[in-house]
Amino acid sequence: MRKNYFAKLVKSMKNVYNIDRLFNKLEDTRVNPKFKTGQALMPLLLELLLRIKSMNELKFMIKEREFSKAFTKGKTLPQIDTIRDTLKVISIDGLR
């Protein structure tokens, strides 16, 4: 699959389904978070879409900047520890 298809998929998720806005509506109990909830959950969604087998593999992909073209320039992706911490304290009621 060509690289630009992945970027188009992420762009359409943001534009058509407003996935960023929906993720940012979710609440968590983190104190002074560096990343919004939506920014922390987007790599997890990509993990599910790309069928990445483990969080360690996702950690390596984030570290190697494999998702850099799919997101706007200047934005950094959260590290895997931030994603895990967000998943621990997120309110499930918002997902319904």
C-alpha positions in Angstrom: 0.0 0.0 0.0 1.3 3.5 -0.8 2.2 5.8 1.9 -0.3 8.5 0.9 -3.2 6.2 1.4 -2.5 6.1 5.1 -2.4 9.9 5.3 -5.7 10.1 3.4 -7.3 7.6 5.8 -6.3 9.7 8.8 -7.4 12.9 7.1 -10.8 11.4 6.2 -11.3 10.2 9.8 -10.7 13.7 11.0 -12.7 15.5 8.4 -15.7 13.2 7.8 -16.1 11.6 11.2 -14.7 14.4 13.3 -12.8 11.7 15.3 -10.6 14.3 17.0 -13.6 16.2 18.3 -15.2 13.0 19.6 -12.1 11.9 21.3 -11.6 15.3 22.9 -15.1 15.1 24.4 -14.0 12.1 26.4 -13.0 12.9 30.0 -10.2 11.6 32.1 -8.8 12.4 35.5 -5.3 13.3 34.6 -3.9 16.4 36.3 -2.3 19.0 34.0 -2.0 16.7 31.0 0.6 17.6 28.3 -1.6 16.0 25.6 -5.3 16.2 25.2 -7.3 13.0 25.4 -7.8 12.9 21.7 -4.1 13.2 21.0 -3.4 10.3 23.3 -6.1 8.0 21.8 -5.4 8.6 18.1 -2.3 6.4 18.0 -4.3 3.7 19.7 -6.9 3.9 17.0 -4.2 3.6 14.4 -2.9 0.6 16.2 -6.2 -1.1 15.8 -6.6 -0.1 12.2 -3.2 -1.2 11.2 -3.4 -4.4 13.3 -0.3 -3.7 15.2 0.1 -6.7 17.5 1.5 -5.0 20.7 1.9 -1.8 22.5 5.7 -2.3 22.3 5.5 -2.4 18.5 3.5 0.8 18.6 6.1 2.3 20.9 8.8 1.5 18.4 6.7 3.0 15.5 6.1 6.2 17.4 9.8 6.4 18.3 10.8 5.9 14.6 8.3 8.6 13.6 6.4 6.3 11.2 3.2 8.3 11.7 4.7 11.7 11.1 3.2 12.2 7.7 -0.3 11.3 8.9 -0.5 14.2 11.4 0.0 17.9 11.1 3.5 19.2 11.1 4.8 20.4 14.5 2.6 18.1 16.5 4.3 15.4 18.4 2.7 12.1 19.3 2.5 11.1 22.9 4.8 8.4 24.2 3.4 5.0 25.0 3.4 5.7 28.7 1.1 8.7 28.2 -1.3 6.5 26.2 -1.3 3.9 28.9 -1.9 6.4 31.6 -4.8 7.9 29.6 -6.4 4.5 29.1 -6.2 3.9 32.9 -8.2 7.0 33.8 -10.5 7.6 30.9 -14.3 7.7 31.5 -16.0 4.9 29.6 -19.4 6.7 29.7 -18.2 9.0 27.0 -17.6 6.2 24.6 -21.3 5.4 24.5 
